[in-house]
């Protein structure tokens, strides 16, 4: 998608660290930020996906791809040191790397819970631990964490995923209260359903992927639409970005009329309880 003029003004000439860049929302963000004229340091564990990203990015910006496991603080540290060596400063950190895992809680093996939480939560903490002090030293910077509307509303059959995303929401709110004193901004994005490739069969325990997708209550956004929502929120200075409209409706219903969301949870659960 083509960036807006306000996006270009915001990101042109800026240095961005972006995790989860090889696919889904991260890949779309990398492409759009490159078109804005940003220098994007794109991190992912998927080396092939990063190679493909480097070939497809167009625009006046620059892409530096690095194979990084966000759970491995040692390799992540080396990668951030290289960013500072190349770009000297870091203006934006998109803590975007994430995975999903669906299934009834009692059927999810412990090692799968840990795998998800290591990536979705510890990965965000690692990135912040390494880059937030750099931003404090600069007196400026903006951290954008990827949560999910599911982390705010709950989602039957997604206890592991929503645990991680709810944690990101509160982590972002608490860090924002601290970071303001140092000139650093913190935002959190809560998109609705995104057709990002994370709903793969190997991440669904006890149900068929196609049946689950068919039973979703709303149509999924494309990664490009989600990325535009992220960047538009950053441009507007939003602290918590909730989009599209269907996600905003769920956000308010879960707070002011929580019983109205019971039917959604029953619908999610039905697919996993079919025999």
HELIX and SHEET records of a PDB file:
HELIX    1   1 UNK A    5  UNK A   11  1                                   7    
HELIX    2   2 UNK A   24  UNK A   36  1                                  13    
HELIX    3   3 UNK A   47  UNK A   56  1                                  10    
HELIX    4   4 UNK A   73  UNK A   87  1                                  15    
HELIX    5   5 UNK A  105  UNK A  107  5                                   3    
HELIX    6   6 UNK A  110  UNK A  117  1                                   8    
HELIX    7   7 UNK A  118  UNK A  122  3                                   5    
HELIX    8   8 UNK A  123  UNK A  138  1                                  16    
HELIX    9   9 UNK A  150  UNK A  153  1                                   4    
HELIX   10  10 UNK A  159  UNK A  179  1                                  21    
HELIX   11  11 UNK A  180  UNK A  182  5                                   3    
HELIX   12  12 UNK A  201  UNK A  203  5                                   3    
HELIX   13  13 UNK A  209  UNK A  214  1                                   6    
HELIX   14  14 UNK A  223  UNK A  236  1                                  14    
HELIX   15  15 UNK A  245  UNK A  256  1                                  12    
HELIX   16  16 UNK A  258  UNK A  261  5                                   4    
HELIX   17  17 UNK A  262  UNK A  273  1                                  12    
SHEET    1   A 7 UNK A  62  UNK A  67  0                                        
SHEET    2   A 7 UNK A  39  UNK A  44  1                                        
SHEET    3   A 7 UNK A  15  UNK A  19  1                                        
SHEET    4   A 7 UNK A  92  UNK A  95  1                                        
SHEET    5   A 7 UNK A 141  UNK A 146  1                                        
SHEET    6   A 7 UNK A 184  UNK A 191  1                                        
SHEET    7   A 7 UNK A 240  UNK A 243  1                                        
SHEET    1   B 2 UNK A 194  UNK A 195  0                                        
SHEET    2   B 2 UNK A 221  UNK A 222  1                                        
END                                                                             
